[in-house]
Amino acid sequence: MHSINEIELYHAPRENMLSRVAIESSAVEMTDFDSAFLCGLIKKFRPRKLLELGVASGGTTAVMLQCLSDLNLDYEFHSVDISPVLYTNNQKRTGYIADLVKETLPHVNHKLHLGHGIPYFLPKIGGGIDFVLLDTTHFMPGEVLDFIAVLPYLTNNAVVCVHDIAISQAPRLHTAHACSILFSSVTARKFMNYLPPVEVIPI
Ligand SMILES: C[S@@+](CC[C@H](N)C(=O)[O-])C[C@H]1O[C@@H](n2cnc3c(N)ncnc32)[C@H](O)[C@@H]1O
């Protein structure tokens, strides 16, 4: 079953985080709309054990940490990236923005796992995961394989958020369809919000 536009967008965590830490909004790889959807999911489902795959600078990790803090949730949060250095700039450490934000928040329960794929870390992270964000390669088998690896560690009602399900429609990314294959092939209740309509001004 598809539920369209049912997730109430929650913009405040990203705004709160950016108002306290000196980073550009563009350092968060997700758009404002996408991170408001992600935070809307966290607000609705109030997870206790979260897993993020694909960290990059840690901008989205920072938004999620702010969201968990703003909602006053009692949580355990694990973020995993195969690369210890930022994939777009090897002078920076993966997750450096999350590290900055963590210093400013009370009661942080977050661990960054770098240098291996998720199967390496799962025995240590353990089961009971009730929220997953998948945002890794986008090329097959990519997120499909990540999902299969994680599945035995999920609770029955876990929420799995798949980023970039339409990225294969973008120029030069027509083979980046791991996220759309995963989203289409898994049987589950699916939530999806459409971007608000753009106002067209006649000229
Ligand atoms: C699109 S970026 C993630 C962006 C981040 N979620 C954000 O919104 O700021 C993709 C990241 O996935 C990582 N990656 C690629 N393959 C991976 C894998 N199999 N497991 C974990 N991380 C992976 C890359 O190193 C890169 O940092």
The ligand as an ORCA input file, in Angstrom:
! r2SCAN-3c Opt
* xyz 0 1
  C      25.405      9.904     -1.212
  S      26.697      9.801     -0.020
  C      25.787      9.860      1.515
  C      25.201     11.206      1.819
  C      24.672     11.362      3.213
  N      23.661     10.354      3.517
  C      24.052     12.743      3.384
  O      22.831     12.887      3.133
  O      24.773     13.691      3.742
  C      27.141      8.157     -0.161
  C      28.115      7.631      0.889
  O      28.008      6.218      0.904
  C      29.273      5.665      1.153
  N      29.230      4.258      0.687
  C      29.345      3.767     -0.565
  N      29.180      2.439     -0.554
  C      28.949      2.073      0.720
  C      28.673      0.833      1.380
  N      28.578     -0.320      0.717
  N      28.493      0.845      2.723
  C      28.554      2.006      3.428
  N      28.795      3.215      2.854
  C      28.977      3.242      1.530
  C      30.237      6.587      0.415
  O      31.540      6.481      0.956
  C      29.578      7.952      0.646
  O      30.123      8.578      1.794
*
